Amino acid sequence: MSRSRSDLIAETLEDEILRGRFAPGTRLDETRLAEEHGVSRTPLREAFQKLAAAGLIEQQPRRGVFVREVGAVELLEMFEVMAETEASCGRLAALRISESALADLDAANARCREALEAGLSDAYYRENEVFHHLIYAQSGNRFLAAEAARLHRRLKPFRRTQLHLRGRMAQSMSEHLEIVEALRAGEADRCAALLRAHVAVQGEKFHHLMAGLRAAE
């Protein structure tokens, strides 16, 4: 999947914000960052829009762009809603999914496995996005699919960061295979439960995520 220059810049800035290069409240210097990335201001501003949509920065009229602090409670609440939304998508998809979509999920999982074996977490995440968006579409409910996609974009930086935790890619891959198994069998409640557990960041998993975000501070 081809990605734009603004996508690449947004991913780099996501990592730098989450790993502490830019602390909460820091003003992002548009001119300096454009020079650093070797681009005009247009792709940088497009990247800022993506980061604002994810809640990592806020654009203040006549003042500039500032890194926003995302609190632990807010993050936990967002993941809780995401987990329930994906569970709903999975429940409906298990009843409605097409054979061709199941084949597409198998293909996405094969690419995820390639990324896992190569140790490429960002490549894994990109195929992981394809996997989840296929399930949203197969829910057969366009409003639900749009809401799931919106929340997915909002949490993208944090979902990507999880994959840097030791063992998380392999665990995610195993969970993907179980989800497809439940979809193929038409087991709606099981699929919902598997997706809920796959997305939720509660207890020890949440503490590991927060520790990972703080590791470079």
Buried (B, 14 or more C-beta within 10 A) or exposed (E): EEEEBBBBBBBBBBBBBBBEBBEEEEEBEBEEBBEEBEBEEEBBBBBBBBBBBBBBBEBEEEEEBBBBEBEEEEBBEBBBBBBBBBBBBBBBBBBBBEEEBBEBBEBBBEBBBEBBEEEBBEBBBBBBBBBBBBBBBBBBBEEBBEBBBEBBBBBBBBBBBBBBBEEBBEBBBEBBBBBBEBBBEEBBEBBBBBBBBBBBBEEEBBEBBBEBBEEEE
